[in-house]
Amino acid sequence: MAARPPHGQHSAGGNGSEPEIPGRPGVEPPQLEEPTEPRGPLPPKADQTKPEPYSATGEEVDTDANVRAQTGPYLTTAQGLRLPDTDHSLKAGDRGPVLLQDHHLREKIMHFDHERIPERVVHARGAAAHGVFRGYGSATSVSKAAFLGKDVETPVFVRFSTVLGSRGSADTVRDTRGFATKFYTTEGVFDLVGNNIPVFFIQDAIKFPDIIHAGKPHPDREIPQAQSAHDTFWDFVSLHTEAAHHTLWNMSDRGIPRSFRMMEGFGVHTFRLVNEQGGTTLVKFHWKPKLGVHSLTWEEAQIINGVDPDFHRRDLADAIEAGAHPEWELGIQTFPDTPEQTFEGIDLLDPTKIVPEEWAPVQPIGLLTLNANPSNFFAETEQVAFHPGHLVPGIDITDDALLAGRLFSYLDTQLTRLGGPNFAQIPVNRTHAPVNDMLRDGLHQTGVHQGVAPYHPNSLDGGCPFQAAAAQGGYVEVPVETPKAAKVREVPASFADHTSQPRRFWLSLTPVEREHVVAAYTFELSKCYENTVKERVLRTLADIDPVLCSQVADGLGLPAPDPSGRLAEVDPSPALSQVGNSWPTQGRIIGIITDGGSGLDAVRTVRDAVDAGGMVPLVIAPAGGRFDGDGGEPVTVQRTFANARSTEFDALLVAGAPARGSDAYGARDAKAGLGPATGGGEGANTDPRVLHLLSEAYRHAKPLGGWGAGAADVLAAAGCAAGSAGVVTDDDPRAVLGEIVELLSRHRVWDRFPAAAVVS
Ligand code: HDE
């Protein structure tokens, strides 16, 4: 897999160890030279090379026609004037006053003063990547969208985000995640602006400012940041019981994903697809991650927010840079486009409802691969502007009232955020199809439009541009009939059931997942001050499930109310559970703890096997540097006992020493203890930081292993006795690794819950 290791392997924690490619023995890393003279442009890094852009007519589209800043040899002003000095202001003498005529000082400070733009009002914190989407052709019977055709490849840009936090907030808070994809199709841009949760809090966009005001920090003290664990959020969701379904998903493990790479994505609304013959089908979009759906534990998420608030951002960039390109299949659930727009009694216009996959299977229609990191965060990730109204022929909207509000909101918010109406010209937002609009002028206009007649019809420009009928690729809205009805501010009766679908979700979870849900509600509500708010939430929970309600009530020390009526009779939907299957382990991080004193051959063997298996090996040792005391190829240390935290690793291995006289893996000396080797009982000498590392990983139900003399003692000293669930010891390091990888494919050692979930 990795052509080179992720940045994080060398840089985080600054342990001073030199970079080396794990699993690539003997390859010397390039040394940074002291620059002494001007040189030519720097080439972009391999993973920053974007997919080739192309246009509908086959012309090459230069999406990088902007200035490539900071690649030339000499410093200039914005006007291209070369500068002799950017470190000293122009002064009357070296101790005299600064002169107003210093145009360079003025330009430099002026530009700096205006570097920030308003952050997104929601989804401010995000990370993104370039990639490619390949259609399977399986959707052509229901949609004429060109990019869904068989083997058609379309460049994409995907931005993941949290919803509530500010731009600088931590990644692993409990929240919904955005999953927004821009397809640069030959027919124009298509944006699928989805979330990692398939339902939304509200049924009508008019409540959006209210739910967001309730979720954002309190207006007086501006706390808490990026959290739903506060009174206003729970006040809102308890007063609007339609929010119960989305809230339950948030309180489940879905609210704390392990990685953006391990999340599902959902279009949420029902869309309408149109085929070549004009036939229509209602659909819901799903993204299915090839790595499976996995989550953090709540304690892990909280620790990470302190020790590595960029956890998800780093994980995505590192994986792509290392060549472990994340993949998702795009799938659709299809429903007949009947006048009622319902399926098995579910109103398809209600965005608080799902259709169970067992009733309408998700049919794969294409593959998304993220293969390049952005070159510049601001230019791309920050300035990308998504809009659910960016549609292409073959994909149309429905009358979902939530979607209607979004169709207004996204363009509107970009005006403030990107400072004018020309944000479609920003490189990351540019379509790869030819543009012949009659939109003119405005702030930040960079186009130099030709022609004298920007109006339609005209005769002065030869009538160009002409309107395109459907046959010429024009986007024609499906002529659906609008209901003949009175103008009202009302909600349909079919939207009234707010508890049966949350009940199905709850009943579909395994016991360990339910336990996490109970813990999450209890934690969040215990952060609220108002008992009335808590009591109101409990009343909703009672209508979802009495066990859920009573367990949360117990945790809060409040009485559990009775359900207000009969509980809905629903079947579970196994597809809603995250636990049970096994998944590829690509990109998983395995820590190898060694004191470097002996058994280095085993460390090399395991490190290389981890790398060859597409995972990331990180050697953890008392101090940085390299081990080569046995005369073999040097083993580089990537983490030290001081900077390693268990939350970074998916599994941990303890490299013990071979028993005396053994040549099981070629060690020259036998020593155990992973700490100052002062003699005495094995494990007794173990560095407390190693014990903490192991016991924390054990508590978070991660696979642990070890080989050789002393390893089992070290594990036992950390409270992870060999033979307990998911603790693997053997003399043969390869056998240990084999079992660990098998455990990792199921993400966690679920048997360790629930007892281990109780955090002191
Ligand atoms: Fe958004 N949403 N939203 N939203 N949304 C924005 O647009 C809005 C909703 C989603 O990475 C904003 O450009 C309204 C559902 C994502 O840049 C804003 C309503 C879903 C992103 C906005 C919703 C989403 C946004 C803020 C209720 C999942 C981040 C900045 C009707 C299907 C996109 C921006 C990115 C961003 C409005 C509800 C997904 C304010 C009014 C439902 C992934 O326009």
Residues whose N, C-alpha, C, O or C-beta is under 5 A from the ligand:
A	BS01	HDE	R120 V121 V122 H123 R159 S161 G178 F179 A180 V193 G194 N195 F200 A205 F208 F266 G267 V268 V384 F386 L402 G405 R406 S409 Y410 T413
